[in-house]
Structures are given as structure tokens and as C-alpha cells.
């Protein structure tokens, strides 16, 4: 007589309340970037609670990799939708974002008011060195996954050259890479087939297993979903335009970050150099180097790293408050930026999840994603060099020759203390394997120590 073990029996499906508690826990503990966040969800949802089977979890992750925006937040939204429909998806996705939004808003307010204080400047002096090492690690991590042949390497190199030497806008680089992948997969599918996450273990009986299925919605329901989420996306304009006009900082924030929401393949690292360039040179929202400070803040908060965009929105509105109290304007600017960054994520999931099989099996779409992922390696490399120049040198100029415009550091202005801290950060991250949080803590502490010594002068 065979006796079923606990591993053979699917657990009871959680209630919406039970799931909400777990989503809140994940949101509060989701440090360490997308890799750490996905690992946390895997541990909580696949291994410990068996709410979703291994194969379905990775199946959902592959789908989320096709979408612009933070894949970890979208994965949470998708699994929440599988468990409890639209309400479950909204709760899962929102709780993944809210803790980080609250923390980054508080930190942005403190930064806006006190960033010129000596102790805070010294803290960020150390954190910037850690951020440089973290971005270099991201180049290596994404490169290992994406650059699987010479064609992908060429795409990455072309993306880097387009950004570093020719000032091609980031959205154009993404679109061109997608076009190359879309056409290339027809000519040689083997070169452009995206890497897939492999199953790590056989499936255990789970609430959402291979046999779990949701009925495809009627066409009218799809149109209703599209109308609702697009309406929520543009809703802030109903207040902004009549009260302040399109040319206000708030109107510009909505337009600019809505554009970013549609092209943020590769996460926060992929868009930061472009956002920093626009925020500093075009809009005048930030001072040079402040984007590095924002990423340091985002690295220390839970939730997606793309929350750094909320920091940009806060400072933009704080410094151009349109007649409002600066702190209130900053809060509204950060909230608006968060809104237009994440509302599209819910749109992509609720619109595409019912058709996940068709989307994932589309050869051209998969080829486009593969080429975009390769291009993102070049984009992040450009970000690493951009950060490196602004962290390690006090003055950065440019060399122009026709359409070429290359950033050139003024070598006598090298900051030896920053270089030493960057080496410490590399040792902590790559050699000692301390992880992002401890690397930030060590470098931040050394930055504060540097305040007591004449190292930054």
C-alpha cells in the first residue's frame, strides 16, 4: 500500500489575506537587486510554501524578462494574479514597491535638505565607490548571461559605442537592438534564441502546478483592461495640465518617465546614464554626480533599483516647486515618477499574462529580447565608465571630432581617496563576497572616516 507523503500532496491554496502577509514580507526584505529579490521569492513561494511549482515559476520569469520594467516586481504581480486574479496581482505588485518608495522618499527629503552637510557628503563619498564596483559586477553578471556568441558581443559593442561616442539616445539604442534581433532571428534563429532559465529541481505538488490554468478572457475584457490601466497611467495629467501646464516640471516628469517606462529593458542600470545625462544637461534637475548618490540610496532600500528614478523626480520638483512648498513638491514629484514608472508594469502583466504561451513562443519577439539583452551589456558598461569618471576624477571634459563626442577626464584631478575606496569595494564584492549591503556599509563607514582626514581635498 502506497502512502502519500506531504511532498506528494498540493498544499491548501492561500487566502488573499494570507498571501498579502507574505507579499508584504517579501516587499520589506527585497534587498540586493533583482537577483536577490527573485531568489527570495523562489524561497518563499516555491520552496517553503509551494504556492507555485518550479517550472511555472521559471516559466513566469521568462515571460517577465520579455517586458520593460523591473522583472522581479512584475514576477510578483504575475504570481499574485495567478493566485487571486487582478486583486492579487495589484496587492503583490504594490507591496513589492511601497516599502522601497516610503524609504527612498524619506531619504530623498533628507538628502535634499542636508546633502551639503560635511558628514553626509563624506558618507556618500564612500558609497559612490561601492556603487562603482556594484555596476561593474552588473556588467559581468549580465554579460555572462547574454553574450553567448560573437553576434551578441558585436551588438553589445555597438550599443556601447553608440552611447559613449555618438550620444545616441538610450531609447533609440533599444529600438535598434530590437529591430536587429527581430530580423536576425529569421535569418539565423540559433544565434538569436534567448537564454532560458533552467529548472533546478523536479516539481513538487504545488497550488499552481503544470495542470493549473486560467481561462483566456474575452476580447471585451482585454479592451477593458487596456482602457483602465492606460487611463490610470494618464490620470495625473488631468490635474497637472489644467493647473500647471505641459511646460511645468510635473508635466515634463510625466512625459519623460513615461517614455522610460516603455524602454527600461535591463532594469535600472540600463537607463541610469541616459537619465542622468538628461536630468543634468537637458533639464537641470540634478548636479553632476548626484545620480550616483541616488543609486547608492536605492541600493540600500528594499524593492526594485529603478526606485532611483523616484529620487530624481523628488529632487526635480523640490528644486522647481511651481509655487508649492519644496518638500511637498518633492513628495508629489517622487510620487508622480513612481506612478508612471510602475503603473505600466501592471498594464503589461494584466494585458499579457492571459496570453503568456503565445507571447513566449513568438520567435521574433524572443529574438528581439535576446538582442536587447545583449545591447544592455554595452549600456551598463557605458554606465560603469560614466560613473567611474565622475567618481574617480574631479573634472571631466569632452573631446569632439565630427559626430564623435567622448568624455575625457582631466588626469591631474584624480581623486586618490576615491580610487582607494573603489579598490576596497572591488575586494569586498569580488574577493570577499560580502554582498551589496555589506560592501555599501564598509565603504560608507570608510567615507565617514575620511572626513576626519585630509583625504578628499
ROVO-799960 format. One record per residue (C-alpha): residue number from 0; chain; x, y, z. Coordinates in nm, 3 decimals. Layout:
BEGIN
n;chain;u;v;w
NUM;A;X;Y;Z;
...
// end
This chain:
BEGIN
n;chain;u;v;w
0;A;0.000;0.000;0.000;
1;A;0.143;0.337;-0.105;
2;A;0.116;0.620;0.144;
3;A;0.125;0.973;0.006;
4;A;0.386;1.197;0.166;
5;A;0.345;1.569;0.224;
6;A;0.555;1.635;-0.087;
7;A;0.306;1.438;-0.296;
8;A;0.007;1.646;-0.188;
9;A;-0.052;2.001;-0.301;
10;A;-0.088;2.244;-0.009;
11;A;-0.405;2.437;0.054;
12;A;-0.441;2.746;-0.163;
13;A;-0.376;3.060;0.045;
14;A;-0.646;3.313;0.113;
15;A;-0.599;3.665;-0.017;
16;A;-0.521;3.778;0.338;
17;A;-0.259;3.510;0.389;
18;A;-0.097;3.589;0.057;
19;A;-0.097;3.962;0.137;
20;A;0.106;3.899;0.454;
21;A;0.365;3.706;0.254;
22;A;0.379;3.973;-0.020;
23;A;0.435;4.237;0.250;
24;A;0.719;4.029;0.395;
25;A;0.880;3.994;0.051;
26;A;0.843;4.367;-0.011;
27;A;1.013;4.454;0.318;
28;A;1.301;4.208;0.267;
29;A;1.360;4.253;-0.108;
30;A;1.713;4.394;-0.091;
31;A;2.001;4.309;-0.322;
32;A;1.868;4.390;-0.666;
33;A;1.669;4.162;-0.897;
34;A;1.884;3.852;-0.839;
35;A;1.832;3.868;-0.463;
36;A;1.465;3.956;-0.497;
37;A;1.392;3.666;-0.733;
38;A;1.585;3.430;-0.504;
39;A;1.377;3.548;-0.207;
40;A;1.051;3.488;-0.393;
41;A;1.171;3.146;-0.503;
42;A;1.250;3.053;-0.143;
43;A;0.920;3.183;-0.005;
44;A;0.681;3.075;-0.282;
45;A;0.840;2.765;-0.438;
46;A;1.045;2.601;-0.166;
47;A;0.872;2.684;0.160;
48;A;0.503;2.732;0.076;
49;A;0.476;2.551;-0.259;
50;A;0.227;2.806;-0.389;
51;A;0.381;2.776;-0.734;
52;A;0.580;2.492;-0.891;
53;A;0.942;2.535;-1.001;
54;A;0.860;2.503;-1.371;
55;A;0.574;2.753;-1.352;
56;A;0.790;3.000;-1.153;
57;A;1.063;2.993;-1.418;
58;A;0.803;2.999;-1.693;
59;A;0.666;3.322;-1.542;
60;A;1.016;3.465;-1.501;
61;A;1.094;3.405;-1.869;
62;A;0.775;3.593;-1.958;
63;A;0.865;3.886;-1.734;
64;A;1.208;3.904;-1.897;
65;A;1.028;3.993;-2.221;
66;A;0.881;4.309;-2.068;
67;A;1.019;4.656;-1.999;
68;A;1.045;4.738;-1.633;
69;A;1.174;4.557;-1.320;
70;A;1.124;4.184;-1.378;
71;A;1.115;4.097;-1.006;
72;A;0.820;4.331;-0.938;
73;A;0.642;4.203;-1.248;
74;A;0.705;3.843;-1.142;
75;A;0.541;3.915;-0.806;
76;A;0.246;4.078;-0.984;
77;A;0.208;3.783;-1.220;
78;A;0.216;3.520;-0.943;
79;A;-0.028;3.729;-0.739;
80;A;-0.257;3.736;-1.044;
81;A;-0.233;3.359;-1.084;
82;A;-0.328;3.308;-0.719;
83;A;-0.604;3.564;-0.674;
84;A;-0.675;3.738;-1.004;
85;A;-0.642;4.111;-1.058;
86;A;-0.679;4.195;-0.687;
87;A;-0.399;3.955;-0.601;
88;A;-0.175;4.098;-0.872;
89;A;-0.231;4.456;-0.756;
90;A;-0.160;4.366;-0.393;
91;A;0.154;4.166;-0.476;
92;A;0.294;4.429;-0.711;
93;A;0.208;4.724;-0.487;
94;A;0.353;4.568;-0.172;
95;A;0.672;4.497;-0.363;
96;A;0.706;4.871;-0.433;
97;A;0.554;5.055;-0.135;
98;A;0.825;4.985;0.131;
99;A;1.102;5.098;-0.101;
100;A;0.902;5.403;-0.210;
101;A;0.850;5.513;0.151;
102;A;1.218;5.468;0.237;
103;A;1.353;5.635;-0.079;
104;A;1.114;5.929;-0.028;
105;A;1.236;5.986;0.329;
106;A;1.599;5.953;0.221;
107;A;1.542;6.187;-0.074;
108;A;1.396;6.451;0.159;
109;A;1.694;6.420;0.394;
110;A;1.932;6.435;0.101;
111;A;1.764;6.742;-0.048;
112;A;1.793;6.932;0.279;
113;A;2.124;6.809;0.421;
114;A;2.337;6.676;0.134;
115;A;2.581;6.967;0.170;
116;A;2.650;6.875;0.533;
117;A;3.006;6.750;0.575;
118;A;2.919;6.418;0.739;
119;A;2.659;6.329;0.473;
120;A;2.891;6.429;0.189;
121;A;3.159;6.203;0.338;
122;A;2.914;5.914;0.368;
123;A;2.821;5.945;0.002;
124;A;3.187;5.979;-0.088;
125;A;3.229;5.622;0.034;
126;A;2.901;5.494;-0.107;
127;A;2.988;5.617;-0.457;
128;A;3.297;5.396;-0.461;
129;A;3.082;5.097;-0.367;
130;A;2.826;5.180;-0.636;
131;A;3.102;5.183;-0.898;
132;A;3.203;4.827;-0.801;
133;A;2.837;4.717;-0.797;
134;A;2.780;4.844;-1.151;
135;A;3.097;4.671;-1.274;
136;A;2.966;4.349;-1.117;
137;A;2.639;4.400;-1.305;
138;A;2.829;4.427;-1.636;
139;A;2.998;4.094;-1.567;
140;A;2.679;3.921;-1.446;
141;A;2.461;4.030;-1.737;
142;A;2.743;3.975;-1.987;
143;A;2.787;3.613;-1.884;
144;A;2.419;3.550;-1.948;
145;A;2.374;3.749;-2.267;
146;A;2.697;3.739;-2.468;
147;A;2.683;3.378;-2.582;
148;A;2.825;3.430;-2.933;
149;A;3.012;3.683;-3.148;
150;A;2.691;3.839;-3.281;
151;A;2.571;3.923;-2.930;
152;A;2.916;4.058;-2.846;
153;A;2.901;4.281;-3.156;
154;A;2.558;4.411;-3.056;
155;A;2.689;4.496;-2.707;
156;A;2.993;4.672;-2.854;
157;A;2.779;4.869;-3.098;
158;A;2.543;4.976;-2.818;
159;A;2.837;5.092;-2.607;
160;A;2.991;5.288;-2.895;
161;A;2.656;5.448;-2.984;
162;A;2.612;5.577;-2.629;
163;A;2.971;5.656;-2.531;
164;A;3.100;5.810;-2.853;
165;A;2.797;5.926;-3.052;
166;A;2.545;6.036;-2.783;
167;A;2.269;5.822;-2.935;
168;A;1.965;5.836;-2.702;
169;A;1.905;5.520;-2.499;
170;A;1.552;5.457;-2.638;
171;A;1.696;5.461;-2.992;
172;A;1.961;5.203;-2.893;
173;A;1.691;4.974;-2.751;
174;A;1.471;5.005;-3.058;
175;A;1.760;4.942;-3.298;
176;A;1.869;4.636;-3.100;
177;A;1.512;4.504;-3.105;
178;A;1.499;4.552;-3.482;
179;A;1.828;4.365;-3.528;
180;A;1.700;4.076;-3.316;
181;A;1.361;4.073;-3.488;
182;A;1.522;4.043;-3.833;
183;A;1.821;3.835;-3.724;
184;A;1.616;3.555;-3.571;
185;A;1.458;3.497;-3.912;
186;A;1.798;3.471;-4.078;
187;A;1.969;3.259;-3.812;
188;A;1.745;3.152;-3.520;
189;A;2.029;2.976;-3.335;
190;A;2.225;3.300;-3.291;
191;A;1.933;3.499;-3.154;
192;A;1.746;3.249;-2.938;
193;A;1.737;3.389;-2.584;
194;A;1.883;3.202;-2.291;
195;A;1.626;3.025;-2.077;
196;A;1.627;2.974;-1.703;
197;A;1.666;2.602;-1.645;
198;A;1.468;2.405;-1.395;
199;A;1.673;2.346;-1.083;
200;A;1.471;2.057;-0.939;
201;A;1.172;1.838;-1.021;
202;A;0.836;1.993;-0.945;
203;A;0.676;1.922;-0.610;
204;A;0.300;1.922;-0.576;
205;A;0.203;2.290;-0.563;
206;A;-0.103;2.514;-0.567;
207;A;-0.002;2.634;-0.913;
208;A;0.142;2.335;-1.095;
209;A;0.163;2.222;-1.454;
210;A;-0.208;2.143;-1.461;
211;A;-0.314;2.485;-1.333;
212;A;-0.474;2.701;-1.599;
213;A;-0.670;3.025;-1.622;
214;A;-0.931;3.069;-1.891;
215;A;-0.845;3.323;-2.161;
216;A;-1.056;3.637;-2.118;
217;A;-1.295;3.754;-2.389;
218;A;-1.178;4.032;-2.620;
219;A;-1.401;4.285;-2.444;
220;A;-1.230;4.209;-2.111;
221;A;-0.891;4.270;-2.273;
222;A;-1.009;4.606;-2.405;
223;A;-1.143;4.694;-2.061;
224;A;-0.808;4.608;-1.900;
225;A;-0.627;4.823;-2.156;
226;A;-0.864;5.116;-2.102;
227;A;-0.843;5.102;-1.722;
228;A;-0.465;5.087;-1.692;
229;A;-0.393;5.336;-1.969;
230;A;-0.647;5.563;-1.801;
231;A;-0.466;5.528;-1.468;
232;A;-0.135;5.595;-1.642;
233;A;-0.250;5.927;-1.789;
234;A;-0.477;6.027;-1.498;
235;A;-0.220;6.261;-1.334;
236;A;-0.230;6.478;-1.646;
237;A;-0.592;6.566;-1.568;
238;A;-0.460;6.760;-1.269;
239;A;-0.116;6.867;-1.395;
240;A;-0.209;7.021;-1.731;
241;A;-0.505;7.242;-1.619;
242;A;-0.323;7.358;-1.305;
243;A;0.037;7.396;-1.422;
244;A;0.052;7.333;-1.799;
245;A;0.264;7.096;-2.006;
246;A;0.579;7.301;-1.959;
247;A;0.587;7.262;-1.581;
248;A;0.835;7.032;-1.409;
249;A;0.550;6.793;-1.325;
250;A;0.437;6.774;-1.688;
251;A;0.794;6.711;-1.801;
252;A;0.837;6.442;-1.534;
253;A;0.525;6.261;-1.659;
254;A;0.635;6.267;-2.022;
255;A;1.000;6.176;-1.961;
256;A;0.945;5.891;-1.716;
257;A;0.650;5.754;-1.912;
258;A;0.895;5.724;-2.202;
259;A;1.142;5.546;-1.973;
260;A;0.873;5.303;-1.859;
261;A;0.838;5.176;-2.215;
262;A;1.208;5.112;-2.278;
263;A;1.353;5.004;-1.940;
264;A;1.475;4.666;-2.060;
265;A;1.762;4.559;-1.838;
266;A;1.641;4.739;-1.525;
267;A;1.772;5.049;-1.355;
268;A;2.136;5.007;-1.457;
269;A;2.044;5.022;-1.826;
270;A;1.879;5.365;-1.814;
271;A;2.071;5.549;-1.545;
272;A;2.339;5.704;-1.763;
273;A;2.075;5.834;-2.005;
274;A;1.851;5.961;-1.724;
275;A;2.149;6.126;-1.555;
276;A;2.256;6.294;-1.879;
277;A;1.906;6.429;-1.943;
278;A;1.847;6.528;-1.580;
279;A;2.178;6.717;-1.557;
280;A;2.241;6.861;-1.903;
281;A;1.893;6.898;-2.051;
282;A;1.654;6.960;-1.762;
283;A;1.892;7.083;-1.492;
284;A;1.722;6.872;-1.224;
285;A;2.041;6.727;-1.074;
286;A;2.402;6.829;-1.027;
287;A;2.678;6.611;-1.179;
288;A;2.742;6.308;-0.961;
289;A;2.407;6.320;-0.780;
290;A;2.273;6.027;-0.983;
291;A;2.546;5.815;-0.825;
292;A;2.420;5.930;-0.484;
293;A;2.066;5.831;-0.585;
294;A;2.172;5.483;-0.688;
295;A;2.357;5.445;-0.358;
296;A;2.032;5.528;-0.178;
297;A;1.834;5.285;-0.395;
298;A;2.086;5.007;-0.328;
299;A;2.021;5.042;0.047;
300;A;1.640;5.026;0.024;
301;A;1.405;4.733;-0.039;
302;A;1.230;4.700;-0.372;
303;A;1.338;4.750;-0.733;
304;A;1.653;4.951;-0.801;
305;A;1.456;5.152;-1.054;
306;A;1.321;5.335;-0.747;
307;A;1.623;5.561;-0.804;
308;A;1.401;5.735;-1.059;
309;A;1.178;5.844;-0.769;
310;A;1.485;6.014;-0.621;
311;A;1.529;6.205;-0.947;
312;A;1.162;6.304;-0.952;
313;A;1.180;6.422;-0.590;
314;A;1.484;6.644;-0.648;
315;A;1.344;6.782;-0.975;
316;A;1.023;6.901;-0.810;
317;A;1.198;7.008;-0.488;
318;A;1.423;7.243;-0.684;
319;A;1.145;7.376;-0.909;
320;A;0.837;7.355;-0.685;
321;A;0.599;7.561;-0.906;
322;A;0.491;7.776;-0.611;
323;A;0.443;7.486;-0.370;
324;A;0.636;7.416;-0.052;
325;A;0.958;7.248;-0.174;
326;A;0.915;6.937;0.042;
327;A;0.553;6.896;-0.067;
328;A;0.655;6.947;-0.429;
329;A;0.932;6.690;-0.386;
330;A;0.687;6.439;-0.241;
331;A;0.448;6.497;-0.532;
332;A;0.732;6.473;-0.785;
333;A;0.863;6.148;-0.639;
334;A;0.510;6.004;-0.622;
335;A;0.435;6.105;-0.980;
336;A;0.759;5.947;-1.105;
337;A;0.684;5.625;-0.914;
338;A;0.331;5.621;-1.054;
339;A;0.432;5.649;-1.419;
340;A;0.717;5.402;-1.368;
341;A;0.509;5.121;-1.216;
342;A;0.154;5.160;-1.346;
343;A;0.275;5.043;-1.690;
344;A;0.419;4.731;-1.522;
345;A;0.070;4.632;-1.411;
346;A;-0.058;4.706;-1.761;
347;A;0.199;4.475;-1.924;
348;A;0.118;4.190;-1.682;
349;A;-0.261;4.211;-1.683;
350;A;-0.268;4.259;-2.059;
351;A;-0.014;3.991;-2.147;
352;A;-0.044;3.725;-1.875;
353;A;-0.355;3.558;-2.024;
354;A;-0.162;3.512;-2.349;
355;A;0.172;3.414;-2.196;
356;A;0.216;3.097;-2.402;
357;A;0.162;3.277;-2.730;
358;A;0.397;3.560;-2.632;
359;A;0.676;3.334;-2.514;
360;A;0.660;3.113;-2.820;
361;A;0.678;3.407;-3.061;
362;A;1.015;3.362;-3.232;
363;A;1.056;3.722;-3.348;
364;A;0.971;3.865;-3.006;
365;A;1.218;3.630;-2.838;
366;A;1.489;3.729;-3.087;
367;A;1.425;4.096;-3.020;
368;A;1.457;4.035;-2.644;
369;A;1.782;3.846;-2.692;
370;A;1.936;4.134;-2.891;
371;A;1.810;4.392;-2.640;
372;A;1.966;4.195;-2.354;
373;A;2.299;4.192;-2.540;
374;A;2.273;4.567;-2.603;
375;A;2.205;4.621;-2.232;
376;A;2.554;4.486;-2.156;
377;A;2.701;4.770;-2.362;
378;A;2.461;5.015;-2.197;
379;A;2.565;4.910;-1.846;
380;A;2.932;4.924;-1.948;
381;A;2.873;5.283;-2.058;
382;A;2.713;5.350;-1.719;
383;A;3.012;5.194;-1.539;
384;A;3.255;5.418;-1.727;
385;A;3.033;5.723;-1.675;
386;A;3.020;5.651;-1.301;
387;A;3.392;5.579;-1.290;
388;A;3.485;5.911;-1.450;
389;A;3.265;6.109;-1.210;
390;A;3.372;5.913;-0.902;
391;A;3.748;5.896;-0.967;
392;A;3.806;6.243;-1.120;
393;A;3.704;6.587;-1.001;
394;A;3.695;6.730;-1.355;
395;A;3.566;6.557;-1.670;
396;A;3.577;6.727;-2.008;
397;A;3.500;6.607;-2.360;
398;A;3.677;6.553;-2.689;
399;A;3.475;6.632;-3.001;
400;A;3.551;6.533;-3.362;
401;A;3.258;6.550;-3.604;
402;A;2.977;6.330;-3.474;
403;A;3.205;6.179;-3.209;
404;A;3.193;6.320;-2.859;
405;A;3.389;6.130;-2.593;
406;A;3.419;6.210;-2.222;
407;A;3.780;6.266;-2.121;
408;A;3.893;6.301;-1.758;
409;A;4.137;6.571;-1.654;
410;A;4.409;6.338;-1.522;
411;A;4.566;6.578;-1.266;
412;A;4.228;6.591;-1.087;
413;A;4.226;6.221;-0.998;
414;A;4.080;6.161;-0.652;
415;A;4.321;5.912;-0.494;
416;A;4.100;5.858;-0.190;
417;A;3.809;5.764;-0.416;
418;A;4.037;5.530;-0.613;
419;A;4.149;5.360;-0.292;
420;A;3.789;5.318;-0.174;
421;A;3.693;5.177;-0.513;
422;A;3.965;4.913;-0.476;
423;A;3.830;4.831;-0.130;
424;A;3.480;4.795;-0.278;
425;A;3.606;4.562;-0.551;
426;A;3.784;4.345;-0.292;
427;A;3.472;4.333;-0.072;
428;A;3.240;4.244;-0.357;
429;A;3.451;4.013;-0.574;
430;A;3.714;3.867;-0.342;
431;A;3.548;3.856;-0.001;
432;A;3.196;3.802;-0.144;
433;A;3.044;4.031;0.119;
434;A;2.742;4.118;-0.092;
435;A;2.599;4.457;-0.182;
436;A;2.470;4.560;0.162;
437;A;2.795;4.493;0.348;
438;A;3.005;4.646;0.070;
439;A;2.798;4.964;0.096;
440;A;2.831;4.961;0.475;
441;A;3.210;4.918;0.467;
442;A;3.265;5.189;0.207;
443;A;3.018;5.427;0.371;
444;A;3.198;5.385;0.703;
445;A;3.537;5.445;0.542;
446;A;3.393;5.754;0.374;
447;A;3.289;5.892;0.713;
448;A;3.637;5.812;0.845;
449;A;3.786;6.005;0.553;
450;A;3.604;6.313;0.684;
451;A;3.846;6.315;0.978;
452;A;4.147;6.303;0.748;
453;A;4.256;6.543;0.472;
454;A;4.192;6.282;0.200;
455;A;3.920;6.448;-0.006;
456;A;4.084;6.783;-0.055;
// end
